[in-house]
Amino acid sequence: MEGFDVKHRGMRKRRMTGQGMTEFLVVAPLLLFFGFVTVQFVLLYQAKSTLDVALLEAAREGAVNHGSMETMQAGLARGLAPLYTRSADAGGVQAALRAAQRAVGERASIEIVSPTVAMMRDFARPRFYPAEGVAHDEIPNDMLMYRDTTHGAESDVNVQDANLLKLRVHYCFDLNVPVANKVLYYATNTIGDIAANGVFSREPAQASVDAYGSPKRPESVCRTTLVDGGQSQRWPVALESEAIVRMQSPFRAEAANEVHATVGR
């Protein structure tokens, strides 16, 4: 009997070991996937925090350079450079800055929310600069505390508020964690977007409209099809940030190219 009990216990042990392996094979892929997703969300948080700081740097550049889009692009690129740094030496820093500049030109959209066209019509005045020999239409920036606080007829704000520079940026951040990148990309671009026939039948990519017939939105530049994503290995999602600073120089529409200027489009 003792021999039988020992043999019986050994068989039970082997069966329990097999059961544990089965459970592991079921649970391990899920744990691995959720681990990938966690890492991707951490990288997304880091990118969003970096974008917030970068846009503030861009806004400060615009504030002291008459709202120049060129300088705001440069400021945004400098702020985003840490996302592209691969080495800490001088060469690595320069390479990161060049990569960030390309990203700003190709995958970013900067919008000047304020001052608006109406504010320019209400408050912009020509001012001659003898050193340059030219005149610029600009919103006055000096002696604001003594200027009239009457609201403009079109903008319904005063000249003090017209000197607030508000920027909004959309930036395409590449998801690069395996498996999680494709799942999160399609989750953010298809869930809630119903096609004309009521099902998720089309992929999120169009030039002038999105895949579901809606007007093109700023983040549409970040959308890609499954085929293109598979070939390029790029799965971008749109990150948005806003910043407000007070102008430290007179705002000029021509410096911003146009009041609602965008880049990378």
Order of alpha helices (4+ residues) and beta strands (2+ residues): alpha-alpha-alpha-beta-alpha-beta-beta-beta-alpha-alpha-beta-beta
